[in-house]
Amino acid sequence: MTDAPTVVRGACHHDCPDTCAWEVTVRDGVAVHLRGDPTQPFTDGQLCPKVNPFLDRVYHPDRLLRPLRRVGPKGEGRFEPIDWDAAIAEIAERIGAAVARHGGEAVLPYSLDGTQGLVQKGVLADRFFAAIGATRLNRHICGVTAWHGAADVLGMPLGADPTEIASARTIVLWGTNTLLTNRHLWPYIESARAGGAMVIVVDPVSTMTAQRSDWHIQPRPGTDIALVLGMIGVLDRDGLIDEERVSAAASGWPELRAEARALGLEGAASITGLAEADIISLAHRIVQQRPAVLRALIGMEHREHGQDIHRAVAALAVVSGSGYMRSTQVYFDTAFADLVPPPGPQRTVNMSALGATLTDASLQPPVTVLLNYGCNPAAITPDQNRVLAGLERDDLFTVVIEQFMTDTARYADIVLPTTTQIEHLDLMNAWGHLYVSLNLPAIEPLGECLPNTEIFRRLAGALTLDTSGLADSDEQVARDLLASGHPWLDGITYERLERDGWARLAVPEGWSAMTERAVPVAPRPVRDDSAGGADGAVSAGHDASGEMHRAAAPVRQLGPLRLGALSYRPAAESPSGDAALAGRYPLALMSLKQHQRFLNSHYGGFEHHLPDPPQPQLEIGAADAAVRGIADGDRVRVYNDRGELFTMAAVSDRLQPGLVTMPFGWWAGSADERTVNVLTNAAVGGRDPDVGSAAFHDTLVEVEPAPGTRQTADDSPS
């Protein structure tokens, strides 16, 4: 007799701003259907192409279902089964020995957002590592640089609720490929466009989003600060800044204005490669057609000066009176109870520096135990050759908690199988909207898989750690997170989420940056002589009817706003930086996310998720290809001082001269045992070497035909 199907509510766990609510249909203990929750307004019943076939991942024949112990050389991927008791005992013994010999800092946790769930991602894991005094990991490979840049200006960077973008008249998508990486926001953008809004994309690459925009601004890579200064200079010159408002709201306006005047419009155009008329039109548009919103996500932070780039965009929002939108993660961080132990005195390692950390022979104490979960560092961490050299160390005991045999798992001594999102409980926040979701387990764990939380409970027990909270159940952790007493959680209880699946944070509608209000406008009209910009008409404080514009209020202040001096400096590893380095490696490489098929390294090793052709290609402009004797489809060598890889060239017309791109997130097995990260820059894009994201996009390379590649007299290098 077949049981009637049941529907279990949950939410996607992937590192994506959309955090879709979903419904799982279960029949006879088997998940048979997955769909987006039609009742959750942001998800609106739709999942993305990556996640629609998620049940295939759950039941994939390559799923890891038993603990494994390595029997071959590291990296070869040969393992034998081991039972849970033996695996936990061996791991506990190795941790205990490392701590006894070197202290707790000999143990390094390495994780990120393989799951964004607040329970499974790390509450118990953080308590576990704090209890043994492990080296602390700054999980800053992505996200934190943007946060700090915005915070430099805004204090607490609480940008607008992204759904408020629907009320905008001017939308500037700055450093974000929204259609590809934030697809559930696009209907709100289209709603605004239907109401007369203009959609402008600022991006050095002609992305899918840029091609669907009304206007694509294509500056040279990494020159965003010069563009901002040029725009502020135009607004200052043309009397379009309410200086009384700016001076009253923020410190440092005279210093910022002085920098804009010093660079000048001509200087900004020269650095960015943009026409002066376009800079003028963009500046005028955001003050003439309001509400205007600047939507800045994480693309720009992956640069040496990423923090200052985000600081610049936030400053432009303040000066121009535009709305400001970035990650909503800070709302959840503010609302939920902080269950993470306070930082101890242990040393801190930035996760971008994993290769340097594992290969540093002088490091004291050395890292001799690595526990990896929710991350695939062999694929996603920059300076890949050093990462792999570290993972190959005979004296490094590596534990990987995983669902599949990833590039990193192949180097493990012990692999522990963990549950997927539909097999465990979790509480889901978001960084692209304001909805919290409760993810309930829909099916029993497959095979011998355990949730991350249960694995850390067992390790804590084996090590006899006597620290409060290490035995808490998943439900208790979720309840504790909701019990902060913060007003944004008013009415949001575990029972409500258990019943409804999701709830919007109790942030008042219009609380943040997109609330309309009438504002004073510029006292004099200015003729806009631009030919190729947004309007090409009259640039004035009033429109043709003489009515006052409506403007977006700046982001809500939690403290004094700070502007201050801001100057453009080229990154050391850029065409305008170190001249000797740029002479050897004249091409700038950007590693782009290929989200249609896979997300970060999720699905990067799954054949049916790979694009056609199923290999990462080097995209190169026609002029740069021609001078190197490279034709479309040729096999090429891409190299710099960090390493080399061989791949296929795709000659493109969407790139500026001197720029090449490769996709991010492929597993090494699909790319000649190396991925784009064998080339990428591990330098930190903040002001503190331990605080900030990796400067992936400030990477210089050279490209040449691979040995044996066909060349003709017509396409040989000049």
C-alpha angles and dihedrals in degrees: 000000000000119000119232111261119260129207119222122192124224142132140246116268100201124123094258130119092236100066091188121214111229145184124224119203112211127193122182091346094307124111105233104168139024127189139161114269106259092202097058106089099215096045091040093188095301130117124186128257090258096055102034089084094041092126087063087062093049092053097032113142090231093057113129107242104165136043112264136204122205117250101168135052117301111274095022093095100226114145142158128214119265127182122249096249092053093045094050091045093051093047092047091049093051093046091048092050093048092049092046092052104036107009128250094302089074085076117077123190114206120191143126135163106329077128123017091197111128093221102042095035097066131309095114092033091054090049090049095052092043089053093056094040094240124178107278118240121217100213091208105130087113139011106016097083091057089048093052094045092054091042090055087068106025103033095220106026099222101161125184127294099265092228088067087072086087089075095054127110094196122035120187113191101198118191094342130111093207099177091055103036106023103029097157090063091059096079089057089051091049089049089055091047091052086056091054103273122148117226113213125184123202107197135128090225127063094238129180088265093049090053091054094046128098092235131015117204107197111191123177110274114279096009096109094116091058089050091051092048090048091052093047089049091053093049090048093048093048097046094245098131122092092222093180091058094044094047092048093049102040143032122225100040095131091053093049092046090051091054091049091050092047093054095041130188093284091052092049092050092048093052098042097039090230126132114257089233091059093051089050093049094048092050092048094045096059092054098037102047107047148218087051123179131195110210109196122174131167107295094094096048093071091084137090090254095033094129092056092046090058090043088055095053091047090049090051089054091053095046096045096040091239126150115255126217130183136132117340091207091105090064091060093041087055096045104043123076113261104241096168117108114250115264114275130212093270122123118267128226125196108229090226087067096057093121093050091045096051095044099043105113091189096055111122119232095019121226104252100161124050120186111192125188136153091015142076103210095172086066106030106034120092124244090039098184092063092044091055092044088055093048089052093060111125091213094054115094107205127194119189122192105202150143097221139023096269126179088267095046089058088068096048127113090205126021117197119198115231134194127260124236095271091054101058143040122258144160113230128208124178142219097206104049143011102255123115118202136194113221110207121195109257099187138018115268112275119244111334096329118144132193116256088248094057091048091056091045090055093046090050090051093048090051090045091231109180102203126132116254101023092110097045115132121241091250091052091052090050092049091048092051090054093047098075094112091228112152091234087068095050108140094005106119133162089250093053092051091045088056101038103025096223144027135189115245109257092250108143114254109261091012096135137039109326102060108127122231135159112258136187111265137209114295098227138039118244125203112237107212095183117128102190103038139094102287115000089198136088117332107206146144089246128043123238092279092053093243120142116253122244114236137197112248112238118257113293111271121235090174139350115318116238127210115158135147116338124179136180116243123173116237116255090240098051136094090263095041127067102014095202092050092046089050091060096037109028099169124086112221124208118189106213130197115248096205100163090077107020140002121232099315095330107119092002090126097043114103097211091052095054120102124242114293092037097227135076111264131203108237111211133172120252095246094049090046094049095052089052095047093246123148128193109280096020119138109245140187114231114192151157136161091292097056148292140257136188122225145138123285121232110195108215141185096206098077132083118240111276095027127106129174139202129184121258125225106041118140116242095242088068096049110050090281091297133082134196089280091073083076105034128111117252094193113125118250096216135072096259117063090222096045120062147048129286116271093233094156096052093077126128123203143163125224129206137165110277116248109281095021113145115252131176129205089257097055102034118122114276 
